[in-house]
Amino acid sequence: MSRVIIDPESVRALPAPEPSHFRGDIQGLRAIAVILVVLDHAGVPGFEGGYVGVDVFFVISGYVITSLLLRQPPRQISSNLATFYARRIRRIVPAATVVLVATVFIAYITLGSNFNLQLLGDVRWASLFAANFRLIATGSNYFIPGVSPSLITHYWSLAVEEQFYLVYPLVVFAITRSSVEHRRRARLALVLIISIAVSAWWSYHQTPLAPVDAYYSPFTRFWELGLGGLATLVPTTWLRRAPRRNSFLALAALVLLSYGVIHLNSTSAYPGVLAWIPCAAAAILLVTGLDQVRGGPATWLAWRPCRYVGDISYSLYLYHYAWLMLPLLWASPPTSPLARTLEVGGAVICAILSYHLLENPIRHSRLLSRDRFAAFLLLAVCVALSWNATLLVGHLAQ
């Protein structure tokens, strides 16, 4: 057998592996957020305020994306933006498109004469990540008694996120490129504090005057993503000195989140000031999760089953709404607890299949990772598929 001789100098010359930025507690927090939303839409008693899960998602997204943006090298802004958007396309667009197309065809097949042609326009807007503006224009929302919301109403939150990311990365990369390293975080924090204050005030102002606009508008929701971004900038030296304090604060945040779920409902003036309840809780959990005592809330959230639900949370969020709302539009809607349980189970199965067979293969595709043009071409193909589906169903329906 031949011997392989390794030069010690060459070993020392190898680059050190990049540190892992994965946090299991964040996945667990995603799991809590999606479970709250699903239980609310399923009409489970005691979870009327489960819609706050969307706010938790916003804060998580702002936190994770800001961390990602700050890790990018201070190179050309255009290059960083292209890389960022190509990554977002791979992560978000394919699964969202499959659900849009499936919803259109299944709704047409199962509803027959009850099929609402307005869904076709809703899907077109959703494919362009502008569903929130469509809902504002049509006055559709979750909370009008006796009126069935659009089957893709939940796409409003995806629209708000992507609208935020049309501007926010440019701001971060501009600050990164124009500032010396020790001033970057301070300047970004100042920008975020001002933006949060303005957006939160507008949310407070608009909620009683135009509740539908306030609920879906990006301008009344941007502060929630900004709060997540601001949480990223808290110095880690402050957090790693007091794991007991962090654990106590995290436990208090879970209690605060539970309070919001229990006491908020469809009649609450939301988002307004009340949105600070879930958003503050989420921000505290994200910040304190960096260092807690063994067995603290971060450990609970990082429990493997919780992490897995967090892994499939995006697909579960996409699929659950049609599973729960479409049967209610049938001539004889099934409303028993068993029927609702089976519908949630169907959404979970679809989410698992989507995560393993669609999301992960595309997200981790080497071709799409290397070729940013291919990622943007994927976006164009997905938009075309959504529009073609609506044109075909519209032709059949008429």
C-alpha positions in Angstrom: 0.0 0.0 0.0 1.4 3.4 -0.9 1.8 6.0 1.7 0.5 9.6 1.3 2.8 12.2 2.8 1.1 15.4 3.8 3.3 18.5 4.0 2.5 20.3 7.3 3.2 23.7 5.7 0.5 23.0 3.1 -2.0 22.0 5.7 -1.4 25.3 7.6 -1.8 27.2 4.3 -5.3 25.8 3.8 -8.1 28.3 4.6 -10.0 27.7 7.8 -13.5 26.6 7.4 -16.1 29.3 7.6 -18.0 29.5 10.9 -21.5 28.2 10.9 -24.2 30.9 11.3 -27.0 28.4 11.7 -29.1 28.9 14.9 -31.5 26.2 15.8 -33.5 28.5 18.1 -34.3 30.7 15.1 -35.8 27.7 13.3 -37.8 26.9 16.4 -39.1 30.5 16.4 -40.1 30.1 12.8 -42.0 27.0 13.8 -43.9 28.9 16.5 -44.8 31.6 14.0 -46.2 29.3 11.3 -48.1 27.2 13.9 -49.8 30.3 15.2 -50.8 31.3 11.7 -52.1 27.9 10.8 -54.1 27.5 14.1 -55.6 31.0 13.6 -56.7 30.2 10.0 -58.0 26.8 11.1 -60.3 28.6 13.6 -58.9 26.8 16.6 -60.4 28.4 19.8 -57.9 30.4 21.8 -55.8 31.3 18.8 -57.7 34.2 17.3 -54.6 36.3 17.7 -52.4 33.7 15.9 -52.0 36.2 13.0 -49.2 37.7 15.0 -47.1 34.9 13.7 -46.7 36.9 10.5 -45.2 39.8 12.5 -42.8 37.3 14.1 -41.8 36.2 10.6 -41.1 39.8 9.6 -38.7 40.3 12.6 -36.9 37.1 11.9 -36.5 37.9 8.2 -35.1 41.3 9.0 -32.7 39.8 11.5 -31.5 37.0 9.3 -31.2 39.0 6.1 -29.3 41.9 7.8 -26.8 39.3 9.2 -26.4 37.9 5.7 -25.9 41.4 4.1 -23.3 42.5 6.7 -21.2 39.3 5.9 -20.9 40.3 2.3 -17.5 41.8 1.2 -17.5 45.5 0.5 -17.2 45.0 -3.2 -19.1 46.5 -6.1 -22.7 47.2 -5.0 -24.2 45.9 -8.2 -22.4 42.6 -7.8 -23.6 42.2 -4.2 -27.2 43.1 -5.2 -27.2 40.6 -8.1 -26.0 37.9 -5.7 -28.5 38.7 -3.1 -31.5 38.8 -5.5 -30.4 35.6 -7.2 -30.4 33.9 -3.9 -33.8 35.3 -3.0 -35.2 34.1 -6.3 -34.0 30.5 -5.7 -35.3 30.5 -2.2 -38.8 32.1 -2.6 -40.1 32.0 -6.2 -40.3 28.3 -7.3 -42.4 27.1 -4.3 -44.6 30.2 -4.4 -45.2 29.7 -8.1 -46.2 26.0 -7.7 -48.7 27.0 -5.1 -50.2 29.8 -7.2 -50.6 27.5 -10.2 -52.0 24.6 -8.2 -54.5 26.9 -6.4 -55.8 28.3 -9.7 -56.4 24.9 -11.3 -57.7 23.1 -8.2 -60.1 26.0 -7.4 -61.4 25.9 -10.9 -61.9 22.1 -10.9 -63.5 21.9 -7.5 -65.6 25.0 -7.3 -67.3 24.8 -10.7 -69.8 27.6 -11.1 -68.7 29.1 -7.7 -65.3 29.8 -9.1 -64.5 33.5 -8.6 -62.7 35.0 -11.7 -61.2 37.7 -9.4 -58.8 35.0 -8.2 -57.1 35.1 -11.6 -56.2 38.8 -11.1 -55.1 38.1 -7.6 -52.7 35.4 -8.8 -51.1 37.7 -11.4 -50.4 40.3 -8.8 -49.1 37.7 -6.4 -46.7 36.4 -9.0 -45.2 39.9 -9.1 -45.0 40.1 -5.3 -47.6 42.9 -5.2 -50.5 41.0 -3.7 -50.8 43.5 -0.9 -51.5 46.4 -3.3 -54.1 44.2 -5.0 -55.8 43.5 -1.6 -55.8 47.2 -0.7 -57.3 48.1 -4.1 -60.1 45.4 -3.8 -60.7 45.9 -0.1 -60.3 42.2 0.6 -59.0 41.0 3.9 -59.2 38.2 6.5 -61.5 40.0 8.8 -64.7 40.9 7.0 -67.5 38.8 8.4 -69.4 36.8 5.7 -67.0 37.6 2.9 -64.7 34.9 1.7 -61.1 36.3 1.3 -59.0 35.5 -1.8 -57.4 32.1 -1.7 -54.0 33.8 -2.0 -54.6 36.5 0.6 -51.6 35.2 2.6 -49.3 36.2 -0.2 -49.5 39.8 1.1 -46.7 39.1 3.6 -44.4 37.8 0.9 -45.1 40.9 -1.1 -44.2 43.2 1.8 -40.9 41.4 2.4 -39.8 41.5 -1.2 -40.8 45.2 -1.4 -38.7 45.9 1.6 -35.8 44.1 0.0 -36.0 46.1 -3.1 -34.5 49.0 -1.1 -32.9 47.7 2.1 -29.9 45.8 0.6 -29.0 48.9 -1.4 -28.9 50.9 1.8 -26.8 48.3 3.6 -24.3 47.9 0.8 -24.0 51.6 0.3 -23.2 52.1 4.0 -20.8 49.1 3.9 -18.9 50.5 0.9 -18.8 54.1 2.0 -17.9 53.7 5.7 -14.8 52.4 7.5 -15.4 49.1 9.2 -15.8 50.4 12.8 -18.5 52.9 11.8 -20.7 50.7 9.6 -22.9 49.2 12.3 -23.4 52.6 14.0 -24.5 54.3 10.7 -26.8 51.4 9.8 -28.3 51.5 13.3 -29.0 55.2 13.0 -30.7 54.7 9.6 -32.8 51.8 11.0 -33.8 53.8 14.1 -35.1 56.7 12.0 -36.9 54.3 9.6 -38.5 52.3 12.4 -39.7 55.5 14.1 -41.3 56.9 10.9 -42.9 53.6 9.8 -44.2 52.8 13.3 -45.7 56.3 13.6 -47.4 55.9 10.2 -48.7 52.5 11.3 -50.2 54.1 14.5 -51.6 56.9 12.4 -53.2 54.9 9.6 -54.6 51.9 11.6 -57.8 53.7 12.9 -58.2 55.7 9.7 -57.7 53.1 7.0 -57.4 49.7 8.6 -57.2 47.6 5.4 -54.4 49.9 4.0 -52.6 49.8 7.4 -52.7 46.1 7.5 -51.3 45.4 4.1 -49.2 48.5 3.4 -45.4 48.1 3.2 -45.0 51.5 4.8 -46.8 50.5 8.0 -45.0 47.2 8.1 -41.4 48.1 7.2 -40.6 48.9 10.8 -41.1 45.3 11.8 -38.4 44.1 9.4 -36.3 47.0 10.4 -36.6 46.0 14.1 -35.2 42.6 13.2 -32.3 44.3 11.4 -31.6 46.5 14.4 -31.6 43.5 16.7 -28.7 42.2 14.6 -26.6 45.2 15.5 -26.8 44.7 19.3 -23.1 44.1 20.4 -22.5 40.5 21.1 -20.2 41.4 24.0 -23.3 42.7 25.9 -25.1 39.4 25.4 -22.4 36.9 26.2 -21.8 38.2 29.7 -25.2 37.4 31.2 -26.7 34.0 30.1 -29.1 33.9 33.1 -30.4 37.4 32.3 -30.8 36.4 28.7 -32.7 33.3 29.6 -35.1 35.3 31.9 -35.7 37.9 29.2 -36.4 35.1 26.6 -38.9 33.5 29.0 -40.6 36.9 29.5 -40.7 37.3 25.7 -42.5 34.0 25.3 -45.0 35.1 27.9 -45.5 38.4 26.1 -46.0 36.6 22.8 -48.6 34.3 24.4 -50.4 37.3 25.8 -50.7 38.7 22.3 -52.0 35.5 20.9 -54.7 35.1 23.6 -55.9 38.7 23.8 -55.8 39.9 20.2 -58.5 39.0 17.8 -60.1 40.2 14.5 -61.6 43.3 16.2 -58.2 44.5 17.5 -56.9 47.8 16.0 -54.0 46.1 14.2 -51.1 46.6 13.4 -50.9 50.0 15.1 -49.3 50.0 18.5 -50.4 46.4 19.2 -48.0 45.0 16.7 -45.2 45.9 19.1 -46.3 42.9 21.3 -45.2 40.1 19.0 -42.4 42.1 17.4 -40.8 43.1 20.6 -41.1 39.5 21.8 -39.5 38.1 18.6 -36.7 40.7 18.8 -35.9 39.8 22.4 -35.9 36.1 21.6 -33.5 36.6 18.7 -31.1 38.8 20.6 -31.0 36.7 23.8 -30.8 33.4 21.9 -27.1 34.0 21.3 -26.2 33.0 24.9 -28.5 31.4 27.4 -28.1 28.9 30.3 -28.4 25.2 29.4 -32.1 24.3 29.3 -33.2 27.9 28.7 -35.8 28.9 26.1 -33.2 28.8 23.3 -32.7 25.1 24.0 -36.5 24.5 23.8 -36.7 26.3 20.5 -33.7 24.3 19.1 -35.4 21.0 19.9 -35.1 18.9 16.7 -38.9 18.6 15.9 -39.2 22.3 16.3 -36.3 22.9 14.0 -37.8 20.7 11.4 -41.1 22.5 11.5 -39.1 25.7 11.1 -37.4 24.2 8.1 -40.7 23.5 6.3 -42.3 26.7 7.6 -42.2 28.6 4.3 -43.9 25.8 2.3 -46.4 25.2 5.1 -47.3 28.9 5.1 -47.8 28.8 1.4 -49.9 25.6 1.3 -52.0 25.8 4.5 -54.3 28.7 3.3 -55.7 27.0 0.3 -56.1 23.7 2.1 -58.1 25.5 4.8 -60.1 28.1 2.8 -60.9 26.3 -0.4 -63.2 23.6 1.2 -65.2 26.4 2.8 -66.2 27.6 -0.7 -67.7 24.2 -1.7 -71.5 23.8 -1.9 -71.3 21.6 1.3 -68.2 22.8 3.2 -66.7 20.4 5.7 -66.3 22.2 9.0 -65.9 19.5 11.6 -62.7 19.3 13.7 -61.8 16.1 11.9 -62.1 17.8 8.5 -59.9 20.7 9.7 -57.3 18.3 11.1 -57.2 16.4 7.8 -56.8 19.7 5.9 -53.9 20.8 8.1 -52.4 17.3 7.6 -52.6 17.7 3.9 -50.9 21.0 4.1 -48.1 19.5 6.2 -47.6 16.7 3.7 -47.4 19.1 0.8 -44.9 21.3 2.7 -42.7 18.3 3.4 -42.7 17.2 -0.2 -42.1 20.8 -1.4 -39.2 21.3 1.0 -37.4 18.1 0.0 -38.2 17.8 -3.7 -38.5 21.4 -4.8 -37.0 24.0 -2.4 -33.8 22.3 -1.4 -32.8 21.0 -4.9 -33.3 24.5 -6.4 -31.8 26.4 -3.5 -28.7 24.3 -3.4 -28.4 23.9 -7.2 -24.8 24.5 -8.2 -25.8 25.7 -11.6 -28.1 28.4 -10.3 -25.6 29.3 -7.6 -22.8 29.9 -10.2 -25.0 31.5 -12.9 -26.9 34.5 -11.6 -28.5 35.0 -15.0 -30.0 31.6 -14.8 -31.6 32.6 -11.5 -33.2 35.6 -13.1 -34.3 33.5 -16.0 -36.0 31.2 -13.5 -37.9 34.2 -12.2 -39.2 35.1 -15.6 -40.2 31.5 -16.3 -42.1 31.3 -13.0 -44.0 34.6 -13.6 -44.9 33.4 -17.1 -46.2 30.1 -15.7 -48.4 31.9 -13.3 -49.8 34.2 -15.9 -50.3 31.4 -18.4 -52.2 29.4 -15.8 -54.6 32.3 -15.2 -55.1 32.9 -18.9 -55.9 29.2 -19.5 -58.3 28.9 -16.6 -59.9 32.2 -17.6 -60.5 30.9 -21.1 -62.0 27.7 -19.7 -64.2 29.5 -17.2 -65.7 31.6 -20.0 
